Amino acid sequence: MQFDRMRRWTRDLIAIDSVTGREGELAAFLARELPARGWTIRELPVQGTRRNLLASFDTEQPRICFNTHLDTVPEAYGPDEDSERLYGRGACDTKGILAAMLEALEEARGQGVEGLGLLLVVGEETDHVGAKAAGEAMLEPEVLIVGEPTENKFLRAQKGLLTARLTAGGIEGHSGYPEVCDSAVDRLLPALEALRSASWLKQHSDAGTTLNISLLQGGDAFNKVPGTASASLMYRLSEPASRVMARVEELLQDFAVRTRDTGVDDPGQAEAGELVLDWHRAAASDPVDPIDVLPDHPCGVAAFGTDLPYFGWEPRLRYLVGPGSILQAHKDPVGGDRLRGEWIDKNAQEDGARLYLELIRRVASAPLAR
């Protein structure tokens, strides 16, 4: 394997801004560069000018299909490096993974393995629109290998995802006269406390369903009683989304909450004196369990979301594995400290490329049976 080439690719990929919605430049770069290395590129329309890319060597429809995503979270920075690490947005999530996949796939092709492909999708960091479109645009592969930063562990399961927005309506007014107002914040906080103290919630990712409350908003001035307040809820699920929805609605019965389904980007509205729970049902996903693993390799469970549930496929074998740590993803180099930002360890990236090659050899030579 040519690891110097892999690192050059990683730096080149990091240098291109591909924050979600701006994946076009990176897709265009790959569509130019990969054919020069013997790949055939097929563009798959997604949304407007946004495109997925399907790259293969010998067929339009690969039997063994690697996958990762083109987009990153905001904002782009890097690349930079030292003797141990490559730094920059996407270093581990997932441009370093993409470079490792490319290296392994080219090595496998050189060894005569056929039926290989690479699917690169947009929108993984937000609404999974690329994965959903790919599932409709191309046939299901026999083997699907999704690349995410898992520390080169095979993840045997992935938690599900459920999000919502809880909004309270009140009557605003002068903060000096609270008796003639109705604080939306005062309505919201007890409901949030009931949710965060639910007996079935866990405080550790390995133990079960967890809740993150964020994006709290309320009022527009310190000397006004707020007339509206809201908070976002994100559940990482170890059980079906429908079961958690039922549990949440039962918890909120004492608060006379009105429920409805909305899009993730729809702002919740509540009348004075009411609470509204807006479920983002279209973005929900149940846990994926089991996911295939290689015997005698380290395994774990993903407490983060990936594109895996959104393709709508049921391949005979599916894997979730890659170099880098999810704990390093989405980070910024606070105060210019590169170690506090996003990075990938060079040795781990090399191990990831070797692991991908081993996985190709095993699935290409073994009967495909679950």
Helices and strands as residue ranges (DSSP letters): H 3-14, H 24-33, G 35-37, E 40-47, E 50-56, E 64-69, E 80-81, E 85-87, I 91-95, H 96-110, E 116-121, H 129-137, E 143-146, E 154-158, E 160-169, E 173-174, G 178-180, H 184-196, E 210-218, E 224-225, E 228-237, H 241-251, G 253-255, E 257-261, E 275-279, G 281-283, E 299-302, G 308-310, E 317-320, G 326-328, G 334-336, G 338-340, E 343-345, H 346-365
